[in-house]
Amino acid sequence: MPLNQRRRNGANMAAYTRSVICLVSMERSHLLSRRSGVIVESKRYVRGLRRKPVRVLMPEDVTDKVIRPPPAARDAQGQKPGKEVVPMKHHEEGSFKAKSNVHLTVKNAVQNDLVDGLRFERALPGDKRLARLVSVARSRTFREHQGKILLEGRRLICDALDAGANPQMVFFSTVDRLRELPLDKLKRATLVKVKFEEIKIWSDLVAPQGVIAIFSRPDPSRLDFGNKGHSVPLSLICDNIRDPGNLGTMLRCAAAAGCHNVLLTKGCVDAWEPKVLRAAMGAHFRLPIYPSLGWDDVEKHLPKPVTVHVADSSCGPDGSREPENSQVNESHKPFKAGDYGWVSTKPNPKNTRYEEYESDSDSDWEGGRLSLPNVDAKLYHESWAQSPTALVIGGETHGLSVEAVELAERTAGRRLFIPVVPLVDSLNSAMAASILLFEGRKQLLKLMQAPGGQWKSKAGEQFS
């Protein structure tokens, strides 16, 4: 065969081979795109070679791999949620429109997953919900106006859920952390999976547990407290408790002593402060706590009749800690605020709670001290809890309010004190509250367990 004819046959064969390769490549790309539901438009980049078959090259940023969404649960239509791929427009005749570049528009959306049948979200980078909610939930103004509280840690969140609190949003670092919570009580909450580093940034704990929850501010009258059967007719009134640690400890002691409820005056720190929550160790969901009460409202939460006692850190105007013969002269009735260990000696002009007690009458002041109602003194271990009782504990800085002493006088109460050895300062208010509360519980239980049970039934009706 002549040389020229062989060359022509070779050129024809090369052209035929090129056309077959191009056709197979296009059909293969078309079939794969149709099967996955994604249309990928590509342009053939042809490099002409001398006397060699032509190869079809694809750009580096485009491959013939099928783009599939990540594995996830199917939605109501049977489709798997995930990254939504916007297909390119297909040519009317079934061929692909050639372009210089291939653009796949991927719409970033929150990915939904399931854990034990409960749907949760995966927070995308830049999600500010955790930072925003944590920062505002730490504000007392926000908690009061928006009606939201922040709880951190598995135990505290479980206590809130068991008591019937309403969860709104839960942030967790791992699925295992979420499974530690009662999932059946989180069906109405929004669950968001975030990185542990995010929780560590916004956590108040030294060793965060990886779970933070936002709850609706609980209504104490609607919560389900599990220890109602162990409570006694004893109420704790916290007056001017400004230290979060002290208030949290007092709430914990009140729950342990089986108090019927806890009443907080307007001068106290917020009961839902993070430090108070940590110190209380779940006491918020063990007994009713009524915050920010005026003294008129305090009396409304007490039974009728009730005896109100106030805590005192001294036994007399001489300041001696140990009375003679370990007895108190009950006939002694103090007339000065300085005679009370935790009562302010004069009004604080910077505190609005004391402004109303300023008087222009010289008869109300003697030696720069405000005259107070007459209330007898009594040792803490003597008999003082013989009926439905309330105990008022004042703050160590501002002391008891004048209304507290007046309420004790009207209800025939006493000022109770705990004697300590000489040259030792008075006890911490939270420590004194624990001693007095457990002493009151012991005296009330002794009466309630007495034969007859008449007083027990009456007390139960008053505190029901």
C-alpha positions in Angstrom: 0.0 0.0 0.0 1.4 3.4 -0.9 2.8 5.5 1.9 0.3 8.4 1.3 -2.7 6.1 1.6 -1.3 4.6 4.8 -1.0 8.1 6.3 -4.5 9.0 5.2 -5.9 5.8 6.8 -3.9 6.5 10.0 -5.3 10.1 10.1 -8.9 8.8 9.6 -8.4 6.2 12.4 -7.1 8.9 14.8 -10.1 11.2 14.0 -12.5 8.3 14.5 -10.8 7.4 17.8 -11.1 11.0 19.0 -14.8 11.2 18.2 -15.5 7.9 20.0 -13.6 9.0 23.1 -15.4 12.4 23.3 -18.8 10.7 22.8 -18.2 8.1 25.5 -16.9 10.8 28.0 -20.0 13.0 27.4 -22.4 10.1 27.7 -20.7 8.9 30.9 -20.8 12.3 32.5 -24.5 12.7 31.5 -25.5 9.3 33.0 -23.7 10.0 36.3 -25.2 13.4 36.6 -28.7 12.1 35.9 -28.4 9.3 38.4 -27.3 11.6 41.3 -29.8 14.3 40.5 -27.0 16.9 40.0 -26.1 18.3 36.6 -22.5 19.2 36.1 -21.6 21.3 33.2 -18.1 21.0 31.8 -16.1 22.1 28.9 -13.7 19.8 27.1 -10.2 21.1 27.1 -8.6 19.7 24.0 -4.9 19.7 23.4 -3.8 18.9 19.9 -1.0 16.4 19.6 1.0 15.7 16.5 0.4 12.2 15.2 -1.1 11.0 18.5 -4.7 10.5 19.7 -6.2 13.5 21.3 -6.9 13.3 25.1 -9.8 15.1 26.8 -8.5 17.0 29.9 -10.7 18.4 32.6 -9.7 21.5 34.7 -8.2 20.9 38.1 -11.2 22.3 40.0 -13.7 20.1 38.3 -13.7 16.3 38.3 -16.2 13.7 37.2 -17.0 12.6 40.7 -20.6 12.7 41.7 -21.5 15.3 44.4 -23.6 13.6 47.0 -25.1 15.2 50.2 -23.8 14.0 53.5 -25.7 11.1 55.1 -28.5 12.3 57.2 -32.1 11.5 58.2 -34.8 11.7 55.5 -37.4 14.4 55.7 -41.1 14.1 55.2 -40.8 13.7 51.4 -38.2 11.0 51.8 -35.3 13.3 50.8 -32.1 13.6 52.9 -31.5 17.1 54.2 -28.0 18.5 53.8 -26.2 20.7 51.5 -28.5 22.0 48.8 -26.9 22.0 45.3 -28.3 24.4 42.8 -28.2 22.8 39.4 -27.1 24.7 36.3 -29.5 25.2 33.4 -29.7 22.3 31.0 -29.7 22.8 27.3 -33.1 22.2 25.6 -31.6 19.6 23.2 -30.1 17.5 26.0 -26.5 18.6 25.5 -24.4 20.5 28.0 -23.7 24.2 27.5 -19.9 24.7 27.4 -18.5 27.4 29.7 -15.1 28.5 30.6 -15.6 27.8 34.3 -17.8 25.5 36.3 -19.7 27.0 39.2 -21.5 24.8 41.8 -23.5 27.0 44.1 -23.7 25.3 47.5 -26.2 26.9 49.9 -24.9 26.6 53.5 -27.7 25.6 55.8 -28.0 24.2 59.3 -27.7 20.4 59.1 -30.3 18.4 61.1 -29.5 15.1 62.7 -31.3 12.7 64.9 -30.5 11.1 68.3 -32.9 8.5 69.7 -35.6 10.0 67.5 -35.0 13.6 68.6 -33.9 16.1 66.0 -31.0 18.5 66.7 -29.0 21.1 64.8 -25.3 21.4 64.1 -24.2 25.0 64.5 -22.3 26.3 61.6 -19.2 28.4 61.9 -20.1 32.0 62.9 -23.3 30.9 64.8 -23.6 33.5 67.6 -26.7 32.1 69.4 -24.7 30.6 72.3 -22.7 33.8 72.9 -25.8 36.0 72.6 -28.0 33.9 74.9 -25.4 33.3 77.5 -24.4 37.0 77.7 -27.9 38.2 78.1 -29.1 35.4 80.4 -26.4 36.5 82.9 -28.1 39.9 83.2 -30.7 40.2 86.0 -32.6 42.8 84.0 -32.9 40.3 81.1 -33.9 37.5 83.4 -36.7 39.5 84.9 -38.0 41.2 81.8 -37.6 38.3 79.3 -38.4 35.6 81.8 -35.4 33.4 81.0 -32.8 31.7 83.1 -29.5 29.9 82.3 -28.6 26.5 83.8 -25.3 24.7 83.3 -24.4 21.1 84.0 -26.2 17.8 83.8 -27.4 17.6 87.4 -28.9 21.1 87.5 -30.6 20.7 84.2 -32.0 17.3 85.2 -33.3 18.7 88.5 -35.1 21.5 86.6 -36.7 19.0 84.1 -37.8 16.7 86.9 -39.5 19.6 88.6 -41.4 20.5 85.5 -39.4 23.5 84.3 -39.9 24.5 80.6 -36.7 24.2 78.5 -36.3 26.4 75.5 -32.8 25.8 74.0 -30.1 23.3 74.9 -26.5 23.6 73.7 -24.3 20.5 73.9 -20.8 19.5 72.8 -21.3 15.8 72.1 -24.3 13.4 71.5 -23.2 11.4 74.6 -23.7 14.6 76.7 -27.2 15.0 75.3 -28.1 11.4 76.0 -27.3 12.0 79.7 -30.4 14.2 79.9 -34.0 12.9 79.9 -34.7 13.2 76.1 -38.4 12.7 76.5 -38.6 16.1 78.3 -36.7 17.9 75.6 -39.1 17.4 72.7 -40.2 21.1 72.6 -36.7 22.5 73.1 -34.3 23.6 70.3 -31.2 21.4 70.5 -28.0 22.8 69.1 -24.7 20.9 68.8 -21.7 23.3 69.2 -18.0 22.8 69.7 -16.7 22.3 73.2 -14.4 25.2 72.8 -17.4 27.5 72.4 -19.0 26.2 75.6 -15.7 26.5 77.4 -15.4 30.2 76.4 -18.8 31.1 77.8 -19.0 28.8 80.8 -18.6 30.0 84.4 -17.3 26.6 85.5 -13.6 25.7 85.8 -14.3 22.3 84.2 -17.3 22.7 81.9 -19.5 19.7 81.4 -20.4 20.5 77.9 -24.1 21.3 78.2 -25.9 24.6 78.8 -29.7 25.1 78.7 -32.0 28.2 78.6 -35.2 27.7 80.5 -38.3 29.8 81.0 -38.2 31.5 84.4 -40.0 29.0 86.6 -43.2 29.8 88.5 -42.7 28.3 92.0 -46.4 27.7 92.4 -46.4 25.4 89.3 -43.3 23.3 89.9 -43.5 19.8 91.1 -41.3 19.4 94.2 -40.6 15.9 95.2 -39.9 16.4 98.9 -43.3 17.9 99.9 -43.9 14.9 102.2 -40.8 15.7 104.2 -41.4 19.4 104.8 -42.2 21.0 108.1 -44.2 24.2 108.8 -41.1 26.4 108.7 -40.4 29.3 106.4 -37.1 31.1 105.8 -37.2 34.8 105.1 -33.9 36.2 103.6 -33.6 39.9 104.3 -30.9 42.0 102.6 -28.8 38.9 101.7 -26.4 40.5 99.1 -23.7 37.8 98.8 -24.5 35.1 96.2 -22.6 32.4 98.0 -24.4 33.1 101.3 -27.8 33.1 99.6 -27.1 29.9 97.7 -25.9 28.1 100.9 -29.0 29.3 102.8 -31.3 27.9 100.1 -29.4 24.6 100.2 -29.8 24.5 104.0 -33.5 25.4 103.7 -34.1 22.5 101.3 -32.2 20.1 103.5 -34.1 21.1 106.6 -37.4 20.6 104.8 -38.6 24.2 104.9 -42.0 24.9 103.5 -40.8 27.8 101.4 -38.2 30.6 101.1 -39.1 34.3 100.8 -36.6 36.8 99.5 -37.1 40.5 100.1 -36.3 43.1 97.4 -32.9 43.8 98.9 -31.6 40.3 98.2 -29.4 39.2 95.3 -31.3 37.5 92.4 -32.0 33.9 93.2 -31.2 32.9 89.6 -27.7 34.4 89.6 -25.2 31.8 88.3 -23.2 31.9 91.6 -26.4 31.4 93.6 -27.4 28.4 91.4 -24.0 26.7 91.9 -24.0 27.3 95.7 -27.6 26.1 96.1 -26.9 22.7 94.4 -30.4 22.3 93.0 -32.3 23.7 95.9 -34.3 25.9 93.5 -36.1 22.8 92.4 -36.6 21.3 95.9 -38.8 23.9 97.5 -40.8 27.1 96.5 -38.7 30.2 96.3 -40.4 33.6 96.0 -38.0 36.4 95.1 -38.3 40.2 95.2 -41.1 40.5 97.7 -42.2 43.5 99.6 -43.1 43.1 103.3 -46.8 43.2 102.5 -46.3 40.3 100.1 -44.1 38.4 102.6 -47.0 38.3 105.1 -49.3 37.0 102.3 -47.0 34.0 101.8 -47.1 33.1 105.5 -49.9 31.1 107.2 -52.3 32.5 109.7 -51.4 32.5 112.5 -47.6 32.4 112.3 -44.7 33.3 114.7 -41.8 35.2 113.1 -38.4 35.1 114.8 -35.3 37.1 113.9 -31.7 35.9 114.1 -29.4 37.9 116.4 -25.7 37.5 116.8 -25.4 39.1 120.3 -27.3 38.7 123.5 -27.4 42.2 125.0 -26.2 45.8 124.8 -23.0 45.0 126.6 -21.9 43.0 123.6 -21.1 39.9 125.6 -21.3 36.7 123.7 -22.0 34.3 126.5 -24.7 35.2 129.0 -24.3 34.4 132.7 -25.2 30.8 133.6 -25.8 30.2 129.9 -29.3 31.8 130.3 -30.9 34.9 128.8 -32.7 37.4 130.9 -35.8 37.4 128.8 -37.1 40.4 130.7 -34.4 42.5 129.1 -35.9 44.3 126.1 -33.5 46.2 123.9 -34.5 49.6 122.6 -31.6 50.3 120.2 -30.7 49.0 116.8 -27.2 48.4 118.1 -28.6 45.8 120.5 -29.3 43.6 117.5 -26.3 41.8 116.0 -27.6 42.0 112.4 -29.7 45.2 112.4 -28.3 48.4 111.0 -27.5 51.1 113.5 -28.6 53.9 111.2 -30.3 54.3 107.8 -28.1 54.0 104.8 -28.8 57.1 102.6 -27.4 55.3 99.6 -29.9 52.4 99.9 -33.4 53.3 98.9 -34.7 50.6 101.2 -33.8 52.8 104.2 -34.8 56.2 103.0 -38.4 55.8 104.1 -37.3 55.3 107.7 -35.5 58.6 108.0 -37.4 60.7 110.5 -37.3 64.4 111.5 -38.4 63.6 115.1 -35.7 63.7 117.7 -37.6 61.2 119.8 -36.9 58.4 117.3 -33.1 58.9 117.7 -31.0 58.5 120.8 -27.3 58.8 120.5 -27.4 58.5 116.7 -29.2 55.2 116.8 -32.7 54.3 115.6 -35.2 53.0 118.2 -36.6 49.6 117.4 -39.6 47.5 118.5 -39.3 45.5 121.7 -38.5 41.9 121.1 -37.3 39.5 123.8 -34.1 37.5 123.4 -33.8 33.7 123.5 -31.2 31.0 123.1 -31.4 29.0 119.9 -31.8 25.6 121.6 -34.6 26.7 123.8 -38.2 26.1 122.8 -39.3 28.6 120.1 -40.8 26.6 117.3 -44.1 25.5 118.8 -46.4 26.4 115.9 -46.1 27.4 112.2 -42.9 29.4 112.3 -40.9 31.8 110.1 -37.2 32.7 110.6 -35.7 35.9 109.3 -32.0 36.0 108.5 -30.4 39.4 107.8 -27.4 40.2 105.7 -24.1 40.7 107.3 -23.5 44.1 105.7 -26.9 45.9 105.9 -28.5 43.8 108.5 -32.2 43.3 109.2 -34.8 45.7 108.0 -36.9 47.5 110.5 -40.0 45.8 109.1 -38.6 42.4 110.0 -38.3 43.4 113.7 -41.8 44.9 113.6 -43.2 41.7 112.2 -41.5 39.7 114.9 -43.0 42.0 117.5 -46.5 41.7 116.0 -46.4 37.9 115.9 -44.9 37.5 119.5 -41.6 36.3 118.0 -38.1 36.3 119.6 -34.7 37.3 118.6 -32.6 34.1 118.5 -28.9 34.0 118.9 -26.2 31.4 119.0 -23.6 31.9 121.8 -20.0 31.5 120.8 -16.8 31.6 122.9 -15.3 35.0 123.8 -13.0 36.8 121.4 -14.6 35.0 118.4 -16.5 36.9 115.8 -20.1 36.1 115.1 -21.0 33.3 112.8 -21.5 33.7 109.1 -25.2 34.4 108.2 -25.5 31.2 106.2 -23.9 29.1 108.9 -26.2 30.7 111.5 -29.2 30.0 109.3 -28.4 26.3 109.0 -28.1 25.9 112.8 -31.4 27.7 113.5 -33.2 25.9 110.7 -32.3 22.4 111.8 -33.0 23.3 115.4 -36.5 24.6 114.3 -37.0 21.4 112.3 -36.1 19.2 115.4 -38.6 21.1 117.6 -41.4 21.0 115.0 -40.9 17.3 114.3 -41.1 16.6 118.0 -44.5 18.3 118.2 -45.8 16.7 115.0 -44.8 13.2 116.2 -46.5 13.7 119.5 -49.5 11.5 120.3 -52.9 12.9 119.1 -51.7 14.5 115.9 -54.2 17.4 116.1 -51.5 20.0 115.8 -50.0 18.1 112.9 -53.2 18.1 110.9 -53.8 21.8 111.5 -50.3 22.7 110.5 -50.7 20.6 107.3 -53.9 22.5 106.4 -52.3 25.9 106.9 -49.2 25.0 104.7 -51.1 23.1 102.0 
